[in-house]
Amino acid sequence: MLMKVAPGAYAASHSHELLEEIFVFDGEFADDENRYRKGQYCIRAAGTPHTAFSDSGCTVLLVYRPASG
């Protein structure tokens, strides 16, 4: 899914049952460990706890899929 994140948006610590892939189209996206800018990619194993936020706002592509596929 394509998701537009508003400036200042924040999601407290959570996890997903599926593998999560994030590609940043525009702006900056961040989590507990890193900041991802335009053109960067993030992948998380299923069940990995993390926060998610954007100080400036961003547009990201989110893909959730089974870890085996």
C-alpha angles and dihedrals in degrees: 000000000000111000130190111206118204120230109271095019114151134183116196121229112307141141138217130228090225134056109272126216123185128188118186113222097174140358125008131302124190143187136180093293112025149022117228121203134192110312096017127123134213128191127188130189117239111275096022110144114227145147123233129206147148124208094189101027127252148196116236139176110229121198122183119188142152111278091236095054 
